């Protein structure tokens, strides 16, 4: 069983510790569900995997950006992350 704080290092999606509405077809305790951009993530393993990989890639890019440009403003950081992810999608998926 995974501990509650395992998601704090950015390697996993966060648990639903605040009771946010979430699809729960399997009848799990709400605090054992994860939060993502799609509430079906708790019942579709492929979707869970996809969301986890994208969250990890996002966190990796943020860490890299913070280490190379520590003085960059928040708005500029967001634009850099978005453009990096778009570039990744275009170059690997299309």
C-alpha positions as CSV (number, residue, x, y, z in Angstrom):
1,X,0.0,0.0,0.0
2,X,1.3,3.4,-0.9
3,X,1.7,6.1,1.7
4,X,-0.2,9.4,1.5
5,X,3.0,11.5,1.1
6,X,4.4,9.4,-1.8
7,X,2.9,11.9,-4.3
8,X,4.7,14.9,-2.7
9,X,7.9,14.1,-4.6
10,X,6.1,14.5,-8.0
11,X,6.4,10.9,-9.1
12,X,2.8,10.1,-8.6
13,X,-0.6,11.8,-8.9
14,X,-1.9,13.3,-5.7
15,X,-4.4,11.5,-3.6
16,X,-7.9,13.0,-3.1
17,X,-7.4,14.0,0.5
18,X,-9.8,17.0,0.2
19,X,-12.8,15.0,-0.9
20,X,-13.0,16.4,-4.4
21,X,-15.8,14.9,-6.5
22,X,-14.3,11.9,-8.4
23,X,-15.6,8.9,-10.4
24,X,-15.6,6.0,-8.0
25,X,-17.1,2.9,-9.7
26,X,-14.9,0.5,-7.7
27,X,-16.2,1.7,-4.3
28,X,-12.8,2.7,-3.0
29,X,-12.4,5.1,0.0
30,X,-12.3,8.6,-1.5
31,X,-8.9,9.4,0.0
32,X,-7.4,6.4,-1.9
33,X,-8.5,7.9,-5.3
34,X,-6.1,10.1,-7.2
35,X,-6.8,13.6,-8.6
36,X,-6.2,14.3,-12.3
37,X,-7.6,16.3,-15.1
38,X,-10.1,13.6,-15.8
39,X,-12.2,11.9,-13.1
40,X,-12.2,8.6,-15.0
41,X,-8.5,8.2,-14.1
42,X,-9.3,5.9,-11.1
43,X,-11.2,3.3,-13.2
44,X,-9.1,3.3,-16.4
45,X,-5.5,2.1,-15.9
46,X,-4.3,3.3,-19.3
47,X,-5.6,6.8,-18.5
48,X,-3.9,6.7,-15.1
49,X,-0.6,5.7,-16.8
50,X,-0.9,8.5,-19.4
51,X,-1.7,11.2,-16.8
52,X,1.1,10.0,-14.5
53,X,3.7,10.1,-17.4
54,X,2.6,13.6,-18.4
55,X,2.7,14.8,-14.8
56,X,6.2,13.4,-14.4
57,X,7.4,15.0,-17.7
58,X,5.9,18.3,-16.6
59,X,7.7,18.1,-13.3
60,X,11.0,17.2,-15.0
61,X,10.8,20.2,-17.3
62,X,9.9,22.5,-14.4
63,X,12.9,21.2,-12.4
64,X,15.2,21.7,-15.4
65,X,13.9,25.2,-16.0
66,X,14.3,26.2,-12.3
67,X,17.8,25.0,-12.2
68,X,18.9,26.7,-15.5
69,X,16.9,29.9,-15.1
70,X,16.3,30.6,-11.3
71,X,15.3,34.3,-11.9
72,X,12.7,33.7,-14.6
73,X,9.2,35.0,-13.7
74,X,6.2,32.7,-13.3
75,X,4.4,33.7,-16.5
76,X,7.5,33.2,-18.6
77,X,8.1,29.8,-16.9
78,X,4.6,28.7,-17.8
79,X,5.1,29.7,-21.5
80,X,8.4,27.8,-21.6
81,X,6.8,24.6,-20.1
82,X,3.9,24.8,-22.5
83,X,6.1,25.3,-25.6
84,X,8.4,22.4,-24.5
85,X,5.4,20.0,-24.1
86,X,3.9,21.1,-27.4
87,X,7.3,20.6,-29.1
88,X,7.5,17.1,-27.6
89,X,4.0,16.2,-28.8
90,X,4.7,17.5,-32.4
91,X,8.1,15.9,-32.7
92,X,7.2,12.4,-31.2
93,X,3.5,11.9,-31.9
94,X,2.6,13.6,-35.2
